[in-house]
Amino acid sequence: MKKLIIFDWNGTLLSDTRACMDADNHVLKIFGGTPVDLKTYRDTMIIPAIDFYTQHGCDKEELQRKSQKLGEVFHSFYELRAAKCRLRQGAKLLLKWLSHHSIKSVILSNHTIKGINNQLNRLKINKYIFEVLANSALDSSMKRRNKKEKLKDYLEKHNYKPSETLIIGDSPEEIEIGKKFGLTTIAITRGYHSTSRLRAAEPDYLIHNLSELIEVLKKF
C-alpha cells in the first residue's frame, strides 16, 4: 500500500504549460533569444532554466550575472497568467480519493512556495496537500536543480520507505529522481515535456489523465 504521493506541480497538477511557455518566451525576448512554439518547447524544456534559454540564443554568462532580474522577469509575467490556469483534468478527483484513503499528497516543485500556495488557495485544494517542497527565491530554478535534495531530506525525516512512495510528474526529472530513491514512477503526458521524452525516461507507468492514477494505486 502506498502511503505517500509526491506530485510535481507545474504541468502535473496545474495546467499551466502555455502560461509557462509564454513566460519563457518573454524571457527569451528580453535577453536576446529566439521564442519557440509549443512542440519545440516540449522537446527542449530543461531545468535549470538557464540551460533552456541558452539553447535558444541567450548568453549564459549574462543570465548568470543577472539571475535575480531573470527570475523577476519570468515570475512577474508568469504569475498573472497562472492566476487563470485550471487544474489538470482529474486532479481534484484524485486528491479527494487519496485523502479518503489516508494517502498523503506532497508537492515537490521547482516553482516558489509562495506562488504554489497562492494557487492552492485559489483552486481550493490546499486542504488536500500535506506539504509543499519548493523554492523561496525567485531565481532558484533558473540556476540549478534542487528537487533531489529536498526529497531526500523529506523522506529521511519522515521515514518513508521506497515501497510506500510514488512520484508523478510531467518531466524526465521526476522519473530520474524516483529511480534514484527506488520509488514507483509515473509520467503524465500533455505537460511541459513531449511524450517521447517521457517514454525515453522509462517510468513505471505512463498516464494521460490524473484520474488514471487511481487504478494504478489499486494494484499496490
C-alpha positions as CSV (number, residue, x, y, z in Angstrom):
1,M,0.0,0.0,0.0
2,K,1.3,3.5,-0.9
3,K,1.4,6.0,2.0
4,L,2.8,9.0,0.2
5,I,2.4,10.5,-3.3
6,I,4.9,13.1,-4.4
7,F,3.4,15.4,-7.1
8,D,5.2,17.8,-9.4
9,W,3.2,21.0,-9.6
10,N,3.6,22.8,-12.9
11,G,2.2,20.9,-15.8
12,T,1.2,18.0,-13.5
13,L,-1.4,19.3,-11.1
14,L,-1.7,22.7,-12.6
15,S,-2.5,23.0,-16.3
16,D,-0.1,25.9,-17.0
17,T,2.2,24.7,-19.8
18,R,1.2,27.5,-22.2
19,A,1.4,30.1,-19.4
20,C,5.0,29.0,-18.6
21,M,5.9,28.8,-22.3
22,D,4.7,32.4,-22.8
23,A,6.7,33.5,-19.8
24,D,9.8,31.7,-21.0
25,N,9.3,33.3,-24.4
26,H,9.1,36.6,-22.8
27,V,12.4,36.0,-21.1
28,L,13.9,34.9,-24.4
29,K,12.9,38.2,-26.0
30,I,14.2,40.3,-23.1
31,F,17.6,38.5,-23.1
32,G,18.1,38.2,-26.8
33,G,17.0,34.7,-27.5
34,T,14.5,33.3,-30.0
35,P,11.0,32.4,-28.9
36,V,9.7,28.9,-29.5
37,D,6.5,27.1,-30.4
38,L,4.8,24.5,-28.2
39,K,6.4,21.5,-29.9
40,T,9.9,22.9,-29.6
41,Y,9.2,23.9,-26.0
42,R,8.2,20.3,-25.1
43,D,11.1,18.9,-27.0
44,T,13.7,21.2,-25.4
45,M,12.5,22.4,-21.9
46,I,15.0,21.7,-19.2
47,I,15.9,22.7,-15.6
48,P,17.9,24.7,-14.8
49,A,16.1,27.2,-17.0
50,I,19.3,29.0,-17.8
51,D,20.2,25.9,-20.0
52,F,16.9,26.2,-21.8
53,Y,17.4,29.9,-22.5
54,T,21.0,29.3,-23.6
55,Q,19.8,26.6,-26.1
56,H,17.6,29.3,-27.7
57,G,20.1,32.1,-28.2
58,C,20.7,33.8,-24.8
59,D,24.2,34.4,-23.4
60,K,24.8,32.1,-20.4
61,E,27.2,34.4,-18.7
62,E,24.8,37.3,-18.9
63,L,21.9,35.2,-17.5
64,Q,24.1,34.1,-14.6
65,R,25.1,37.7,-13.8
66,K,21.5,38.8,-13.9
67,S,19.9,35.8,-12.4
68,Q,17.8,37.9,-9.9
69,K,16.5,40.0,-12.7
70,L,15.9,36.9,-14.8
71,G,13.7,35.4,-12.0
72,E,11.8,38.7,-11.6
73,V,11.1,38.9,-15.4
74,F,9.8,35.4,-15.5
75,H,7.7,35.4,-12.4
76,S,6.1,38.8,-13.0
77,F,4.9,37.6,-16.4
78,Y,4.0,34.1,-15.4
79,E,2.0,34.7,-12.2
80,L,-0.5,36.9,-14.0
81,R,-1.3,34.1,-16.4
82,A,-1.1,31.3,-13.8
83,A,-3.9,33.0,-11.9
84,K,-6.2,32.0,-14.7
85,C,-5.0,28.4,-15.1
86,R,-7.1,25.4,-14.1
87,L,-6.2,22.1,-12.6
88,R,-5.2,19.2,-14.8
89,Q,-8.2,17.0,-15.7
90,G,-8.9,14.5,-12.9
91,A,-6.8,16.4,-10.3
92,K,-9.5,17.1,-7.8
93,L,-11.0,13.6,-8.1
94,L,-7.6,12.1,-7.5
95,L,-6.8,14.3,-4.5
96,K,-10.1,13.5,-2.9
97,W,-9.6,9.8,-3.4
98,L,-6.1,10.0,-1.9
99,S,-7.4,11.9,1.2
100,H,-10.3,9.4,1.6
101,H,-7.7,6.5,1.6
102,S,-5.3,8.3,4.0
103,I,-2.6,8.6,1.4
104,K,-0.6,11.9,1.9
105,S,-0.1,14.2,-1.0
106,V,3.1,16.3,-1.1
107,I,4.1,18.8,-3.8
108,L,7.8,18.8,-4.9
109,S,8.4,21.7,-7.3
110,N,11.0,23.9,-9.0
111,H,8.4,26.8,-8.5
112,T,8.2,29.1,-5.5
113,I,6.4,28.1,-2.2
114,K,4.5,31.4,-2.3
115,G,3.3,31.0,-5.9
116,I,2.1,27.4,-5.3
117,N,0.3,28.3,-2.0
118,N,-1.5,31.2,-3.8
119,Q,-2.7,28.8,-6.4
120,L,-3.7,26.1,-3.9
121,N,-5.9,28.6,-2.1
122,R,-7.4,29.9,-5.3
123,L,-8.2,26.5,-6.6
124,K,-9.5,25.4,-3.2
125,I,-7.3,22.3,-2.9
126,N,-4.9,23.4,-0.1
127,K,-6.7,21.0,2.4
128,Y,-5.6,18.0,0.3
129,I,-1.9,18.9,0.2
130,F,0.1,17.9,3.3
131,E,3.3,19.8,2.5
132,V,4.9,21.9,-0.3
133,L,8.6,21.3,-1.0
134,A,9.6,24.2,-3.3
135,N,11.9,27.3,-3.6
136,S,11.9,30.5,-1.6
137,A,14.0,32.5,-4.1
138,L,12.7,33.6,-7.5
139,D,15.8,32.6,-9.3
140,S,16.5,29.1,-7.7
141,S,15.2,27.0,-10.7
142,M,16.9,29.3,-13.1
143,K,20.4,28.4,-11.8
144,R,20.2,24.8,-10.6
145,R,18.2,21.6,-9.8
146,N,17.4,21.0,-6.2
147,K,14.4,18.7,-6.1
148,K,16.5,15.7,-5.4
149,E,18.0,17.2,-2.2
150,K,14.6,18.3,-1.0
151,L,13.0,14.9,-1.5
152,K,15.9,13.1,0.1
153,D,15.7,15.2,3.2
154,Y,11.9,14.8,3.4
155,L,11.9,11.0,3.0
156,E,14.6,10.6,5.6
157,K,12.9,13.0,8.1
158,H,9.6,11.2,7.9
159,N,11.0,7.6,7.5
160,Y,9.1,6.8,4.3
161,K,10.2,3.5,2.7
162,P,10.6,3.5,-1.1
163,S,7.9,0.8,-1.4
164,E,5.4,3.2,0.3
165,T,6.1,6.2,-2.0
166,L,5.2,7.1,-5.6
167,I,6.3,10.1,-7.6
168,I,4.4,11.6,-10.5
169,G,5.5,14.4,-12.9
170,D,5.4,15.6,-16.5
171,S,9.2,15.6,-16.9
172,P,12.1,13.1,-17.0
173,E,13.4,14.8,-13.9
174,E,10.8,13.3,-11.6
175,I,11.4,9.8,-13.2
176,E,15.1,10.2,-12.7
177,I,14.7,11.3,-9.0
178,G,12.2,8.5,-8.4
179,K,14.5,5.8,-9.7
180,K,17.4,7.3,-7.7
181,F,15.4,6.6,-4.5
182,G,13.7,3.4,-5.6
183,L,10.2,4.9,-5.8
184,T,7.4,3.9,-8.1
185,T,7.5,6.4,-11.0
186,I,4.6,7.8,-13.0
187,A,4.9,10.1,-16.0
188,I,1.9,12.2,-17.2
189,T,1.7,13.5,-20.8
190,R,0.5,16.8,-22.2
191,G,2.5,18.9,-19.8
192,Y,5.9,20.6,-20.3
193,H,7.6,17.6,-22.0
194,S,7.0,15.6,-25.1
195,T,5.6,12.0,-24.7
196,S,8.7,10.7,-26.5
197,R,11.0,12.2,-23.8
198,L,8.9,10.8,-21.1
199,R,8.9,7.3,-22.6
200,A,12.7,7.5,-23.0
201,A,13.0,8.1,-19.2
202,E,11.3,4.7,-18.7
203,P,8.7,5.4,-16.0
204,D,6.9,2.5,-14.4
205,Y,3.6,3.9,-15.7
206,L,2.7,6.5,-18.4
207,I,-0.7,8.1,-18.0
208,H,-2.7,10.9,-19.8
209,N,-5.2,11.9,-17.1
210,L,-4.6,12.1,-13.4
211,S,-7.7,10.0,-12.6
212,E,-5.8,7.1,-14.2
213,L,-3.5,7.1,-11.2
214,I,-6.4,5.7,-9.0
215,E,-6.4,2.5,-10.9
216,V,-2.6,2.3,-10.7
217,L,-2.7,2.7,-6.9
218,K,-5.3,0.0,-6.5
219,K,-2.6,-2.5,-7.7
220,F,-0.5,-2.0,-4.7
